């Protein structure tokens, strides 16, 4: 899948370890990887390999569209998003496809999970992986706290505790611990190096 769908010859640091853990159903995972470190492949690849639904909660509406558009360009038409940018008619059409098990990857804004209709459809679906992108948003220690993220543990419980993959680009030790505390779970933590060999900073006084 890495080579044939995404055109890459090798994994970036921590990607293969996270993907193997997800596919082997080894428990909840927290991945801390820098921007450009390949976080999205950590759930894109499992979503294409696994049989059932992968749900991705993200606060970034533009990113959802961008990622779904890019998957469409690779002839993958089983990825959709539900957020405030789409009409109720389109939302219903997508939920209908989820009901018919024709969706492999569903992006949701956290606010969308307030909808009882969305929750009812998800409850009836078998979810292989529940992804929390921008996971620092759940931490009150984080720089971008989003109150809607605090409802996620309750949602996860209602969905019968699917396997969790939380991802973020930056997290201090306090934020790393708080993400797990707020999610009410213990995660295996994978950290990719933030060292960028192509960047050099020099200070001249």
TAZITA-V858012 format. One line per field, one symbol per residue. ss: DSSP state (a for helix, b for strand, c for the rest). psi: psi as a letter, one per 40 degrees, with the letter a starting at -180 (. if undefined). Layout:
ss = ???
psi = ???
This chain:
ss = ccccccccccccccaaaaaaaaacccccbbbbccccccccaaaaaaaaacccbbbbbcccaaaaaaaaaaaaacccccbbbbcccccaaaaaaaaaaaacccccbbbbcaaaaacaaaaaaaacccbbbbbbccaaaaccccccccaaaaaaaaaaaacccccbbbbbccccaaaaaaaaaaaccccbbbbcccccccccccccc
psi = dddddefieiiihedddddddddefeaiihhhhiheefdddddddddddidahhhhhiegdddddddddddddefhfehiihaeeiiddddddddddddefehdhhhhidddeehddddddddeihhdhhhgifeeeeheeiefhhdddeedddddddefgihhhhiidihiddddddddddefihihhhhiiehhdehhhhhh.
